Amino acid sequence: MNRTNGKFNTRKLVTAAICLALALVLPFLTGQIPQIGSALSPMHIPVFLCGFLCGPVYALIVGAIAPVLRSALFGMPPMYPTAVAMCFELAAYGLFSGLLYKMLPKKNINIYVALILAMILGRIVWGIAMLLLLGFGDTAFTWQAFISGALLNAIPGIVLHILIIPPIVIALKKSMSHT
């Protein structure tokens, strides 16, 4: 864990808890939008934010917990294979957005770079998880299912994330630097 003077970083811990709570409740809001509500990938937003605000470790944990916890509490997403695969996907989003943001120079454009690269890597991790969960046969997880799930059906979420996450990160970083 991230420690400061032998203690957990309270600000990051509270921020991560808020991100986890948002991952649980945001799907209720977007679920009210017919046809595209789930395609907006609302659970992804707080995990990406956690990566940028708290770093890779906190975000990996939030990403790994959120889908299974939401499935256990509310029955959605379905536990197997969806929530299980999403644990790996969202953990990867948190890990990679946090790592890339930490490694890249602190320029606003690099928030976009880190976000897009994390999206690509997380979708690859999701595909691998689905392949391992569902198997390799012709009726199992196919290349077409990967393209459909990771790209085609995800376009509304991809666009939304690129449009809203960087400005939120920029605004929050600016406000946190003044406190």
C-alpha positions as CSV (number, residue, x, y, z in Angstrom):
1,M,0.0,0.0,0.0
2,N,1.0,3.6,-0.4
3,R,2.4,4.7,2.9
4,T,3.4,8.2,4.1
5,N,5.5,8.3,7.3
6,G,4.3,4.7,8.2
7,K,0.6,5.6,7.8
8,F,-1.8,5.0,4.9
9,N,-2.4,8.0,2.8
10,T,-5.9,9.0,4.1
11,R,-6.7,11.3,1.2
12,K,-6.1,8.5,-1.3
13,L,-7.9,5.9,0.8
14,V,-11.0,8.2,1.0
15,T,-10.9,9.0,-2.7
16,A,-10.6,5.3,-3.6
17,A,-13.6,4.6,-1.3
18,I,-15.6,7.3,-3.0
19,C,-14.6,5.9,-6.4
20,L,-15.8,2.4,-5.3
21,A,-19.1,3.8,-4.2
22,L,-19.5,5.6,-7.5
23,A,-18.8,2.4,-9.4
24,L,-21.7,0.8,-7.5
25,V,-24.2,3.6,-8.0
26,L,-23.4,5.1,-11.4
27,P,-24.9,2.1,-13.3
28,F,-28.3,2.9,-11.7
29,L,-28.2,6.3,-13.4
30,T,-27.1,5.2,-16.9
31,G,-29.4,2.2,-16.7
32,Q,-32.3,4.5,-17.1
33,I,-31.1,5.4,-20.7
34,P,-32.7,2.9,-23.1
35,Q,-30.5,1.1,-25.6
36,I,-27.2,2.6,-24.6
37,G,-27.2,2.8,-20.8
38,S,-24.9,-0.1,-20.2
39,A,-22.8,0.7,-23.3
40,L,-21.7,3.9,-21.5
41,S,-19.7,1.6,-19.2
42,P,-20.4,3.7,-16.0
43,M,-18.4,1.4,-13.7
44,H,-15.3,2.2,-15.7
45,I,-15.4,6.0,-15.0
46,P,-14.6,5.9,-11.3
47,V,-11.9,3.3,-11.8
48,F,-10.1,5.4,-14.3
49,L,-10.5,8.5,-12.0
50,C,-9.1,6.4,-9.2
51,G,-6.1,5.6,-11.3
52,F,-5.4,9.2,-12.0
53,L,-6.1,10.5,-8.5
54,C,-4.9,7.7,-6.3
55,G,-2.4,5.8,-8.3
56,P,-2.1,2.3,-9.7
57,V,-2.4,0.2,-6.4
58,Y,-5.6,1.8,-5.1
59,A,-7.2,1.8,-8.5
60,L,-6.3,-1.8,-9.2
61,I,-8.0,-2.8,-5.9
62,V,-11.1,-0.7,-6.6
63,G,-11.3,-2.1,-10.2
64,A,-11.0,-5.7,-8.9
65,I,-13.6,-5.3,-6.2
66,A,-16.3,-3.2,-7.9
67,P,-17.8,-5.6,-10.4
68,V,-18.0,-8.6,-8.0
69,L,-19.3,-6.4,-5.1
70,R,-22.0,-4.9,-7.4
71,S,-23.0,-8.3,-8.7
72,A,-23.2,-9.7,-5.1
73,L,-25.2,-6.7,-3.9
74,F,-27.5,-5.9,-6.8
75,G,-27.3,-8.9,-9.2
76,M,-25.8,-6.9,-12.0
77,P,-23.6,-7.5,-13.8
78,P,-24.2,-11.3,-13.8
79,M,-21.4,-12.9,-11.7
80,Y,-20.2,-15.4,-14.3
81,P,-18.7,-14.7,-16.7
82,T,-19.4,-10.9,-16.9
83,A,-18.5,-9.7,-13.4
84,V,-15.5,-12.0,-13.1
85,A,-14.1,-10.9,-16.4
86,M,-14.8,-7.3,-15.5
87,C,-12.7,-7.6,-12.3
88,F,-9.7,-8.3,-14.5
89,E,-10.6,-5.6,-17.0
90,L,-11.3,-2.8,-14.4
91,A,-8.3,-3.8,-12.3
92,A,-6.2,-3.4,-15.5
93,Y,-7.8,0.0,-16.2
94,G,-6.9,1.2,-12.8
95,L,-3.4,-0.2,-12.8
96,F,-2.5,1.0,-16.3
97,S,-4.1,4.5,-16.0
98,G,-2.3,5.0,-12.7
99,L,1.0,3.7,-13.9
100,L,1.0,5.5,-17.2
101,Y,-0.1,8.8,-15.6
102,K,2.7,8.4,-13.1
103,M,5.3,7.6,-15.7
104,L,4.4,10.3,-18.3
105,P,5.3,13.9,-18.0
106,K,2.6,15.9,-16.2
107,K,1.0,17.5,-19.2
108,N,-2.7,17.6,-19.8
109,I,-2.4,15.8,-23.1
110,N,-0.8,12.8,-21.3
111,I,-4.0,12.3,-19.4
112,Y,-5.6,11.4,-22.8
113,V,-2.6,9.3,-23.7
114,A,-2.7,7.4,-20.4
115,L,-6.5,7.0,-20.7
116,I,-6.5,5.6,-24.2
117,L,-3.5,3.3,-23.6
118,A,-5.2,2.0,-20.4
119,M,-8.5,1.5,-22.4
120,I,-6.6,-0.6,-25.0
121,L,-4.7,-2.7,-22.4
122,G,-7.8,-3.2,-20.3
123,R,-9.8,-4.5,-23.2
124,I,-7.0,-6.9,-24.1
125,V,-7.0,-8.1,-20.5
126,W,-10.9,-8.5,-20.7
127,G,-10.5,-10.6,-23.9
128,I,-7.9,-12.9,-22.3
129,A,-10.1,-13.3,-19.2
130,M,-13.2,-14.1,-21.3
131,L,-11.1,-16.6,-23.3
132,L,-9.9,-18.3,-20.2
133,L,-13.4,-18.3,-18.6
134,L,-15.3,-19.5,-21.6
135,G,-12.7,-21.7,-23.4
136,F,-11.3,-21.9,-26.9
137,G,-13.9,-23.9,-28.9
138,D,-15.9,-22.6,-31.9
139,T,-19.0,-21.9,-29.7
140,A,-16.9,-20.3,-26.9
141,F,-15.3,-16.9,-26.8
142,T,-14.4,-16.0,-30.4
143,W,-12.5,-13.3,-32.1
144,Q,-15.8,-11.8,-33.3
145,A,-17.1,-11.8,-29.7
146,F,-14.0,-10.0,-28.7
147,I,-14.3,-7.3,-31.4
148,S,-18.0,-6.9,-30.6
149,G,-17.6,-6.7,-26.8
150,A,-14.3,-4.7,-26.7
151,L,-14.9,-2.3,-29.5
152,L,-18.2,-2.2,-31.4
153,N,-20.6,-2.3,-28.4
154,A,-18.2,-0.2,-26.4
155,I,-18.1,2.8,-28.7
156,P,-20.5,5.0,-26.7
157,G,-18.5,4.3,-23.5
158,I,-15.2,4.9,-25.2
159,V,-16.4,8.3,-26.5
160,L,-17.9,9.3,-23.2
161,H,-14.8,8.4,-21.3
162,I,-12.5,10.3,-23.6
163,L,-14.8,13.3,-23.4
164,I,-15.4,13.5,-19.6
165,I,-12.5,11.8,-17.7
166,P,-9.6,14.1,-18.7
167,P,-11.5,17.3,-17.9
168,I,-12.6,15.9,-14.6
169,V,-9.0,14.8,-13.7
170,I,-7.7,18.3,-14.7
171,A,-10.3,20.1,-12.6
172,L,-9.8,17.8,-9.6
173,K,-6.0,18.0,-9.8
174,K,-6.3,21.8,-9.9
175,S,-8.6,21.9,-7.0
176,M,-6.5,19.5,-4.9
177,S,-3.4,21.6,-5.5
178,H,-5.1,24.5,-3.9
179,T,-5.9,22.7,-0.6
